[in-house]
Amino acid sequence: MCAAELGLAESRPVPVSSCHMHEAHVSLLCCPSCRGDLTLVRPTRDSRSTVESGVLHCAGCSNEYPIVRGIPRFVRRENYATSFGLEWTRHSRTQYDSHSGIDFSRRRFFEETGWPERMQGQLILEVGCGSGRFTEQAAKTGATVVSFDLSYAVDASYATNGTRDNVLIAQADIFEIPCHSASFDKLFCFGVLQHTPDPRRAFLALPRLLKPGGQIVADVYKKTFLKYALGTKYWVRPFTRNMNPETLYGAVRKYVDSMWPVAAVVRRIPVVGVPLNWRLLIGDYTNEGVPSAQLKEWAYLDTFDMLAPRYDFPQTLEAVRRWFEEASLRDIDVRYGYNGIQGRGLQSPSIVA
């Protein structure tokens, strides 16, 4: 398959200075179909001898996967995650700490994972990078980070993180991850599982990638009566989740603009003001310390994020705990957390790939 067959010709460009990958990183990938080793063929390189384009050829099944603008592409550009490509391209820097001036992403990454801030020599897999705000945090630890997303949001992440020598970014599917089993010391998956067509199966695709004793951290939206049955976004989503993303994004901006004076009054109501704004479908990050000048930018992003995804399947605490147990993970810790429910576990000493 070629770039045109994958539908990549119209992808949004990223800065030319970011368009490269290190040839040594090819060994971190494998064919998602047969898990065979990949060989780089027909590469073009920049002045630093890093790869700008080429093809990854599988010796096992002869499949080929293009490298386009420095990113290995294992899926078509347009897929069920296309809305995420739009939102993270339009808001490529919104949630980065360096943009907001607060440490929200750093705090969430280290508190949710429980990992140390220095991890040189370790190999981390990020499943679902979005715009790359957590890729940045993982890379700063000194670990080598393999990061992928199903959507063309990888281009936004690449623009920020692609020049790091310890980062490899790919466009790939959680159900066909192009990595060898038992390869990673750590794996994290934030904000992804509920947006797949089968969250349980998506989660169960992850543990095989860990080395014996490797650590996995994943989260998912929580399913409670208050959050789900009474969650206004789930009343509206049947009308929005299949809309053209560009059309919906425009409508969301108009809605947020029209409601913004109301939201400003509502958020001043003690205790219930900010939660009420979320019920009004206005993403309100006042309580997270987001500067007032940036609150509307975050509202555009999160209101669209509530309404646009093709899939949104929240889970119960008991269901997520069963996933971890079904995967035969050890030292399981499943609790309510940042994104609803978060779980941690360790891979068993012996692994069946």
N, C-alpha and C positions, 0 to 999 in steps of 0.2 A: 504494500500500500504506500502511496506517495502523499505529499503534502496536500495536493489538490483533492485527493480522495478523502482525506481527513477533514476537508473543509477549512483549511487554515489560511487560504490565500487572502481572506479579508480581515484577518485578525488585526487588532489595533497595534501599531508599532510601538516599540519602547525605545529609549535612547540608544543610539548606536554603541556608545561606550559600554552598555550593559550586555551586549549581545555576544556572550561567549560562555563556554563551559570547558572544564578541564578534561582532557582526554583520559586522565587517570581515573576519573569518576565513572567511566563506562563500566568498570568492574563491579560497581555497586548496583548495577541494574541487571535484569534478566528479561527474557521474553515473557510477557504476561500470559501467553497462550500455552507454552510448553515448559516454561522456566529454563529454557536453554540459555547458554551464554551468548552475549551479544558482541559483535565486532563492528568497530567504526569503519565505514567505507565512504569514499568520495567526500572527505571533509574539506571545508574551506576554513582557513585560520586567519586570525588577526595578527597584528604586529607582535603580540606577546605569545604567539603560537597556541593560543586557546581557540577552541572550536566555535565557529559562528554558525555553521550549517553542515549537513551531512546526512548520513543514513546509518541506523543501527541494524545490522543484519544478524538474524538468528541462525546459527549453524544447525540447530535441531530441526526446525520446521520451515526454514527459509523465509519466514515473515520478515518484513522490513518496516522500520519506523523512522520517520524523518526527524531531524533536528532542525527546528525553525527558529531563527533569532536566538540561538543558544540554548533552546529548551527542547529536550526530547519529548515527542508527542506520541502518546499511545492511544489516544481517543480522538474522535471528531470534535471540532470546535463547538458545534451546536449540539446540545444534549439537555437532559433534564435539569442541569445546573446552570443553564445559560443566564438566568437572572442574577446569579451570584457573580458571573463574569461582569455583568453590567454594573452592579453596585460597587464591586471592589475596584473597578476601573474608574468610575466616577468619584469614589471615595477612597482612593488608593492610600491616602495618608491620614485620613480623619482620625483613626483610632491609634495611630502611632504616638507613643509618649513624647517623642521629639516634636510632634505637631501640637498636641494638646497641652503640653507643659506639666502634665501630671504623670504619676507612675502607675497608672491603672493596668496597662498591659504587663509590665514587669511584675507587679504585685500578684496579678492573677496567675501568671505563668508559674512563679516559684511557690506560691501558696497552694495552688491546685495540684502541682506535681509533687511538691515536697522535695525537689531535687536541689543539689548544691549549686552555687553560682560558678564554680569552676569544674569543668568536666573534660579537660583535655584528654585525648586518646580514646574517647568513647564515640560510638556511632549511634545517632538518634534518628528515628523516622518520625516525621510529622505527616499525619494523614489529614489532608484538607487544610491548605495554608491560607486560603483567601488572599487578602492583600499582603500578607506576610508579617503582620505585627508580632506574632509569636515566633516566627522564623528568626526574626531579629534577636529576640531574647535568647532563644536556644543557641544561636550562632555565637553570641557574646560570651558563652561559657567556655569556648575553645573547642567544643566537640565538633565532629563532622556531622552535618545535618543533611539528610535526604528529605526533601519536602515536595509534596505533590498535591494537586487539586484537580478535580474533574473539569472545572470551568476554565475559561480563558483568563480568570483572575491571576493565573500564574504569571502573565505578562506584567501585571502590576507589582507582584512580589519580586519578580526578577529585576525590575527597574530599581528597586531599593536594595535587594539582597544578592543579586546575581553576580556582583563583582567580588564577593567574599570567596576566598580560596577554600573555605571549609563548608561551602553550601552547594548542593546540587538540587535544582528545581526541575520538576517534570510535570507534564500534564497526563494524568492517568486516572484509572477507575478503582475505587476501593474494592470492588468485586474481582478485579484482575490486576493486583498490585505487581508492578514489574521489579520485584526484589526477591532475592533468594531467601529461603527459609533459614531460621536460626542465625540471622545476620546482625541483629541490632541489640545494643545494650539497653536502649530505652526507646519507648514509642509513646507518642501522645496524639490524641484525636479530640480536638475541641470544636464544638459547634457544628458537627457533621452528621452524626448518626441519625438524628431525627429527620434529616432532610434526604435520606436515602429511601428507596422503595421498600426496603426490608431491614430495619435497624438491627434486629437480632443477627441476621446473616452477615450484615456488614461488620458488626463487632466480632463475630466468630472468625472472620477472615484475618484478623489482626494478630492474635497471639502466636501463630506459627512463625512469624517473622522475628520473634525474640530469641536471643541466645538463652541457654539454660540459666535461670536466675535473673533474666532480664525483666525490666519493670515496664508496665503498661499503665497509662492514665487516660481515661476517656470520660466524656460527659455527654449528657443528653437532657433535653427538656423534661421537666417532671409533669406527670399526669395526676392532677388532683381535681376534685370537683370545682374548687375555686378557680384554678388555672385553666381547666379545659372546658367543662360544661358552661361555666360562667365567663369564660374568656372571650371578650368581644371579637378578637381577631379571628377566632374560629367560626364566628357567625358570618364574617365578611369574606373569608378566604374562598368559599365555594364560587364567589363571583370574580375573584381576582387572580387565583393561582394559575389559571390558563390564559391570562391576558398577555398580549405582547409586552415584554419587559419595558421597552422604550415608552410605550403608551402609558403603562401603569406608573412608571417613574414620574412622568410629567404630571399625572393626576395626583400622585402623592405629594409632590411639591406644592401644587395648588391647594390641596387640602391642608397641609401643614401651615402654609402661609395664611390661609383664611382662619385657622383655629389658633394661631399663635397668640393673639391678644387674650383669648379665653384661657389658654394654657398658662399664660403669665399670671393670671389671677388665681387660677385653680391651684398652682404649685405653692401659693402662699398659705393655703389651708393647712394647719398643723397636722402632722402624722399622715393624713389620708390624701393630701394634695397631689404629691408625685405619683402614687399608685393610681389615683383617679385619672391623671393624664394618660397613663398607659392604657387604661380602660377606654379612653377617648381616642385611642390609636395615635397618640403623640408620644413617641419615644422621649423620655425625660430623664436625663442623666445628672440632674441637679445634685442629687445625693452622692454622686461619685466625685464631685468636685470639678466637673468639667467647666471651664470658664464660660461665663454668660454669653460672650461673643461667639462661642462655638456651639452653643446648645442647639440652635436650629439646624446646623450642619449635621449633628448627631441625630436629630429628629428625622430629617430627610432619610438618612441611612437606615435607621432602625424601623421606622414606619414601613418603608419599602421592604425591609427584611422580614417583617411580620407577615406581609400580604403576598409577596411574590413567589416564594419557593413552591415548586410543584408538589413536594411532599413535606409534611410536618406531622410527625408521629411521636408525641410525648410518651413517656414510659413511667411506670410505677417503680418505686424503690425495690420492691420484691422482684419484679421482672429483671431489672438490671443485675441484681445480686445473683439471680439464676444464670444469667449469661456468663458471669465470671466463674461460677461453679461448673457450668457446662464445659467451659474451656479448660477445666482442671488447673486453674490458677491457684496460687498459694497466697497466704497473708492478705486475704481479700478485705478491702475496706470500702464499702459503698455507703454514701451518705448524701444528704442535701448539701449543695454547694453553689458555686458561682453561677453556673449555667442551668441550674435546676438540680440534677443529680450527677455526682461525680464518683468514679470508682477507680481504685488502684489495686494492682495485684502483681504477683511475681510469676514468671514462667517456671514450670516444674524443672527439676534437674535433668530429667530425661524427656525428650521431645519426639513426638510422632509427627513428621512433616505431612 
